[in-house]
Amino acid sequence: MAGPHVRDITAATFQKEVVERSMTRPVLLDFWAAWCGPCKALGPVLERIAGEFGGAFELGKVDSDKEQDLAYAFGVQGIPYCVLIDGGRPLDAFSGALPEAEVRRFLQRHGVEPIVVEAPAAPAAPKVDPDSPAGRVARARTAAAAGDPVAVREVLAGIAEEDDRHDEAVRLRTGCEWLEADLAGASAPAEKSLIAARQALARKDVVGAMTALLDSVAADKACRGGLARKGMLLCFAIVGEDDERLDDFRRRLATLLY
C-alpha cells in the first residue's frame, strides 16, 4: 500500500472505509492477489493515479485470496477487477490490466477529475523581452500548448544555432509535426493514441497527452516516423524541463524506445 489515498480493505473495515467514505468521494476497489501478474502491472498504475488525483477518489486494495467473502459479494470471477463505488453503491467496473490512459478515461467518464490545488503566488519574475530568444521560446511554448503549430514556427523562425535556446526551439518545431499530421481516418492503435493525445492537449491536459503518446509508442514506436516521440518532446517543452513530473515520463519513454 502506498500514498495517503490508498487503503487496504477488509470485510471488517468495508463499512467505514468504503461505504461511509464513498458518501463524500468515490472509492475505487481493486481486487487483486499476490500471485496475479496482471495485478502487479495494474496496481502501481492505480496508486500513481490516486496520488496524482490528490483525493478526488480513494483507492481500496482488496486481497481477493484473504477477503473471499468480499470477492464473492461483488461477483469477482477474474482479477484484477476494479469497482467504482459512489454514494455507497457500485457505479461501474472494469476487469483486466487496462492501460493507464484507459483507467483515466474510466474515472473521467464518471466525473472523477484531479483536484487542482493552487500554488501560493510566487514572487514576480523579472520581465523577459518577448522578442529575445528566451521570450520567443516562451511564446512558442504558449502557442504549442494551444495547439497552434503555425504560430510556433513563426515565433521561432530565425533563432540562431549558437543561441542557448536553439535546442529547445528545435524540439518545439519538430513536435509541430505531431500537431500538423493528417490523422483523419486513422485506424491503427498507435494512430488512435496520437489522436487521443491531441484531444487531451486541446483540453489543456498535458499529462493526459503524454500518457496517450506513451500508449502510441508502446503500440508502434515507429508509427508515422516516430511521431509520438516528437509529440513527447513538444509536451516536455510545454511543461518545462525542470518539472519533476517529467522524470517518470522520460524513464517510461526510454524503456519503450530502447
C-alpha positions in Angstrom: 0.0 0.0 0.0 1.4 3.4 -0.9 0.1 7.0 -0.6 -2.4 8.8 1.6 -5.3 7.9 -0.7 -4.6 4.2 -0.8 -6.1 1.8 1.8 -6.2 -2.0 2.4 -9.8 -3.0 2.6 -11.1 -6.0 4.6 -14.6 -7.2 5.5 -14.2 -5.6 8.9 -13.3 -2.2 7.5 -15.6 -2.2 4.5 -18.4 -0.3 6.0 -16.2 2.6 7.3 -13.6 2.7 4.6 -15.8 2.1 1.6 -19.5 2.6 2.2 -19.2 5.7 4.5 -16.2 7.2 2.7 -17.9 6.9 -0.7 -20.6 9.3 0.6 -18.1 12.1 0.2 -15.9 10.9 -2.6 -15.8 7.9 -4.9 -13.9 4.8 -3.8 -12.2 2.5 -6.5 -11.9 -1.1 -5.2 -9.0 -3.0 -6.7 -9.5 -6.8 -6.3 -6.0 -8.4 -6.6 -3.8 -11.3 -5.4 -0.1 -11.7 -4.8 0.2 -14.4 -7.5 -1.6 -12.4 -10.2 0.8 -11.0 -12.8 -1.6 -8.5 -14.4 -2.5 -7.3 -10.8 1.2 -6.4 -10.3 1.1 -4.4 -13.5 -2.2 -2.6 -12.8 -1.6 -1.9 -9.0 1.2 0.7 -9.4 -0.7 2.5 -12.1 -3.8 2.8 -9.9 -1.7 4.0 -6.9 0.1 6.6 -9.1 -3.2 7.9 -10.4 -4.7 8.0 -6.9 -1.7 10.1 -5.7 -1.9 12.4 -8.8 -5.7 13.0 -8.4 -5.0 14.3 -4.8 -8.0 12.8 -3.1 -10.6 13.1 -5.9 -11.1 9.4 -5.2 -9.8 6.8 -2.7 -8.2 3.5 -3.8 -9.2 0.5 -1.8 -7.0 -2.6 -2.2 -8.8 -5.9 -1.6 -6.7 -9.1 -1.4 -9.2 -11.5 -3.0 -7.5 -14.5 -1.5 -7.8 -13.2 2.0 -11.2 -11.5 1.5 -13.1 -14.2 -0.4 -16.5 -13.1 1.0 -16.0 -9.6 -0.5 -14.9 -11.0 -3.8 -18.0 -13.2 -3.8 -20.3 -10.3 -2.9 -19.0 -8.4 -5.9 -19.2 -11.3 -8.2 -15.5 -11.3 -9.0 -14.7 -14.0 -11.5 -11.2 -12.9 -12.6 -8.6 -10.5 -11.4 -7.6 -7.7 -11.5 -11.2 -6.4 -11.1 -12.0 -2.9 -10.2 -15.3 -1.5 -9.0 -16.1 2.2 -8.6 -18.3 2.9 -5.5 -20.1 6.2 -5.2 -22.7 7.1 -2.6 -22.4 3.6 -1.1 -23.4 1.8 -4.3 -21.4 0.2 -7.2 -21.3 2.6 -10.1 -19.3 0.9 -12.8 -16.5 -1.7 -13.1 -13.7 -2.9 -15.3 -11.6 -6.1 -15.4 -8.0 -6.7 -16.6 -4.9 -4.6 -16.5 -6.1 -1.6 -18.6 -3.5 0.8 -19.9 -3.1 3.9 -17.8 -4.9 6.1 -20.3 -7.9 3.8 -20.2 -8.1 3.9 -16.4 -8.0 7.7 -16.6 -10.8 7.7 -19.1 -12.8 5.3 -17.0 -12.6 7.7 -14.0 -13.2 10.8 -16.1 -16.4 9.3 -17.6 -17.8 9.3 -14.1 -16.7 12.8 -13.3 -13.6 11.9 -11.3 -11.0 14.6 -12.1 -7.7 15.6 -10.4 -8.1 18.1 -7.6 -6.1 21.2 -8.5 -4.5 22.9 -5.6 -3.5 26.5 -6.4 0.1 27.1 -5.5 0.9 30.3 -3.5 1.7 33.2 -5.6 5.4 33.3 -6.4 7.4 36.5 -6.4 7.2 38.3 -9.7 9.8 37.0 -12.2 12.0 39.5 -14.0 10.4 40.7 -17.2 11.7 39.0 -20.3 11.9 40.8 -23.6 9.2 39.0 -25.7 11.4 39.4 -28.8 14.5 37.9 -27.2 15.3 34.2 -27.9 14.1 33.4 -24.4 10.9 35.4 -24.9 10.2 33.9 -28.3 10.7 30.4 -26.9 8.2 31.2 -24.1 5.7 32.5 -26.6 6.2 29.3 -28.7 5.5 27.1 -25.7 2.3 29.0 -25.1 1.3 28.6 -28.8 2.2 24.9 -28.7 0.0 24.4 -25.6 -2.8 26.0 -27.5 -2.2 23.5 -30.4 -1.1 26.2 -32.9 1.8 24.9 -34.9 1.7 27.8 -37.3 2.3 30.3 -34.5 5.1 28.1 -33.1 7.0 28.1 -36.4 6.5 31.9 -36.9 7.7 32.8 -33.5 10.8 30.6 -33.6 11.9 31.5 -37.1 15.5 32.7 -37.2 16.7 31.7 -33.8 20.5 31.3 -34.3 22.1 27.9 -33.8 24.6 29.3 -31.4 21.9 30.7 -29.1 21.4 28.7 -25.9 17.7 28.4 -26.6 18.2 26.8 -30.0 17.8 23.2 -28.9 14.5 23.9 -27.2 13.4 25.7 -30.3 14.3 22.7 -32.4 12.3 20.4 -30.1 9.3 22.7 -30.4 9.4 22.9 -34.1 9.9 19.2 -34.5 7.0 18.5 -32.2 4.8 20.5 -34.5 4.8 17.6 -36.9 2.6 15.7 -34.4 0.2 18.7 -34.2 0.1 19.1 -38.0 -0.1 15.4 -39.0 -3.2 14.4 -41.0 -4.7 11.6 -38.9 -8.2 11.6 -40.4 -9.5 8.1 -40.8 -6.5 6.6 -38.8 -7.4 3.2 -37.5 -4.1 1.7 -36.2 -3.9 1.6 -32.3 -0.8 3.8 -32.4 -2.5 6.4 -34.6 -5.6 6.4 -32.4 -3.4 7.2 -29.4 -1.8 10.0 -31.4 -5.3 11.5 -31.9 -6.3 10.9 -28.2 -3.1 12.8 -27.2 -4.0 15.8 -29.4 -7.5 15.8 -27.9 -6.1 15.8 -24.4 -3.8 18.7 -25.2 -6.8 20.6 -26.6 -8.3 20.2 -23.1 -5.2 21.6 -21.5 -4.4 18.1 -20.1 -0.7 17.8 -20.9 -0.3 14.8 -18.6 -3.1 13.0 -20.4 -1.5 13.9 -23.7 1.9 12.4 -22.6 0.1 9.3 -21.3 -1.6 8.8 -24.7 1.6 9.4 -26.5 3.3 6.6 -24.4 0.4 4.3 -25.4 1.2 5.1 -29.0 4.9 4.3 -28.6 4.0 1.1 -26.9 1.8 0.1 -29.8 4.2 1.1 -32.5 7.3 3.3 -31.8 7.9 3.8 -35.5 4.4 4.9 -36.3 4.4 7.9 -38.7 8.2 8.2 -38.5 8.2 8.3 -34.7 5.5 10.9 -34.4 4.7 10.0 -30.8 8.3 10.6 -29.7 8.2 14.1 -31.4 5.0 14.8 -29.6 6.5 13.8 -26.3 9.4 16.3 -26.8 6.9 19.0 -27.6 5.0 18.2 -24.4 8.2 18.2 -22.4 8.9 21.7 -23.7 5.4 22.8 -22.8 5.6 21.5 -19.3 9.1 22.8 -18.7 12.3 20.7 -18.5 12.6 21.2 -14.7 9.2 19.9 -13.9 9.6 16.8 -11.6 6.7 15.0 -13.3 8.8 14.5 -16.4 11.3 12.2 -14.7 8.8 9.3 -14.8 7.7 10.0 -18.3 11.3 10.2 -19.5 12.1 6.8 -18.0 9.0 5.2 -19.4 9.6 6.7 -22.9 13.3 5.4 -22.8 12.1 2.0 -21.8 9.7 1.8 -24.7 12.1 3.2 -27.2 15.2 1.2 -26.3 
